[in-house]
Amino acid sequence: MEEILSPMPGTICEINISQGDRVVEDQELMFLEAMKMENPIMSPCNGIVKTVAVKTGDSVAVRQLLVVIE
């Protein structure tokens, strides 16, 4: 199981996955807007999305849980 945490504070501006989706390593999962830049959050591994812990428009803190992949 792989937990993906926010690398910086910001706002979730786009989510490209849903619970149950199969993902591959380096796939764009979502975009985090910080300092007026959209930063892609990439999958670190192959697997199935178990949890999407945020929704579009959510403000997130550093190291906040975003996604869990099994």
ABEGO torsion letter per residue (X at the ends): XBBBBBABBEBBABBABBBGBBBBBGBBABBBBBGGBBBBBBBABBEBBABBABBBGBBBBBGBBABBBX
